[in-house]
Amino acid sequence: MATIYVCRKCKHSKELQSALARKTDATVKLVGCQDVCTQPLAGTRVEGCLQWFGGLDQSKRQRALIDLVNDGGRGPVPAVLVKARSKKRAGKSPR
């Protein structure tokens, strides 16, 4: 089972939390601000490395994240999420 870290302070994070809870079986953990906010922000393991994605208020990005999590974080990151990836926080644990 995957874990998704969601910034609790980001605008629209509650909508993201509810979408993840409805459409995945992953555990959603609320974390503090990651200081790279493109709101809302979430992190999950992709191919063994923790990756952070911002701007998840867009429905295409939310669907891509949900599909990525449901696939177990294997395979390439969907193109729509590549631009949303935070290079500054890549591989770092949540604060």
TISEDO-9321 format. One line per field, with one value per residue (C-alpha): residue in three letters; residue number from 0; x, z, y. Coordinates in steps of 0.02 Angstrom, whole numbers, plus 50000, padded with zeros to 5 digits. Layout:
% TISEDO-9321
r (ALA/...)
k (NUM/...)
xx (X/...)
zz (Z/...)
yy (Y/...)
//
This chain:
% TISEDO-9321
r (MET/ALA/THR/ILE/TYR/VAL/CYS/ARG/LYS/CYS/LYS/HIS/SER/LYS/GLU/LEU/GLN/SER/ALA/LEU/ALA/ARG/LYS/THR/ASP/ALA/THR/VAL/LYS/LEU/VAL/GLY/CYS/GLN/ASP/VAL/CYS/THR/GLN/PRO/LEU/ALA/GLY/THR/ARG/VAL/GLU/GLY/CYS/LEU/GLN/TRP/PHE/GLY/GLY/LEU/ASP/GLN/SER/LYS/ARG/GLN/ARG/ALA/LEU/ILE/ASP/LEU/VAL/ASN/ASP/GLY/GLY/ARG/GLY/PRO/VAL/PRO/ALA/VAL/LEU/VAL/LYS/ALA/ARG/SER/LYS/LYS/ARG/ALA/GLY/LYS/SER/PRO/ARG)
k (0/1/2/3/4/5/6/7/8/9/10/11/12/13/14/15/16/17/18/19/20/21/22/23/24/25/26/27/28/29/30/31/32/33/34/35/36/37/38/39/40/41/42/43/44/45/46/47/48/49/50/51/52/53/54/55/56/57/58/59/60/61/62/63/64/65/66/67/68/69/70/71/72/73/74/75/76/77/78/79/80/81/82/83/84/85/86/87/88/89/90/91/92/93/94)
xx (50000/50068/50081/50043/50103/49991/50035/49899/49927/49907/49752/49632/49722/49559/49488/49647/49638/49459/49495/49642/49540/49397/49497/49649/49682/49839/49867/49856/49969/49959/50126/50184/50233/50372/50419/50399/50213/50127/49962/49912/50067/50084/50227/50237/50369/50406/50529/50594/50624/50507/50444/50344/50214/50132/49986/49872/49716/49711/49603/49724/49865/49755/49702/49883/49938/49795/49842/50026/49984/49864/50003/50115/50234/50312/50350/50384/50305/50160/50204/50075/50163/50340/50315/50232/50377/50475/50660/50704/50620/50651/50710/50687/50576/50426/50454)
zz (50000/49950/50058/49992/50088/50067/50129/50252/50233/50044/49970/49901/49992/50068/49894/49847/50007/49974/49792/49846/49983/49862/49715/49792/49933/49982/50153/50152/50280/50313/50326/50358/50225/50109/50056/49870/49861/49696/49776/49822/49844/49868/49877/49844/49806/49622/49580/49758/49771/49853/49724/49757/49637/49643/49557/49595/49589/49402/49367/49237/49364/49500/49385/49334/49517/49560/49414/49466/49645/49592/49482/49636/49582/49449/49275/49210/49282/49169/49057/49140/49308/49243/49234/49406/49490/49619/49585/49746/49858/49752/49858/50023/50166/50219/50352)
yy (50000/50170/50325/50498/50650/50803/50977/51025/51213/51225/51301/51167/51026/50963/50931/50837/50734/50684/50638/50530/50447/50408/50344/50258/50136/50233/50306/50496/50579/50765/50854/51031/51156/51096/51275/51233/51261/51265/51230/51098/50991/50803/50680/50493/50361/50337/50198/50199/50388/50514/50638/50797/50865/51036/51118/50972/51077/51038/50885/50812/50814/50738/50596/50565/50559/50440/50327/50332/50285/50147/50075/50066/50204/50095/50153/50326/50481/50537/50685/50797/50771/50794/50983/50982/50891/50990/50968/51060/50929/50773/50627/50721/50663/50769/50900)
//
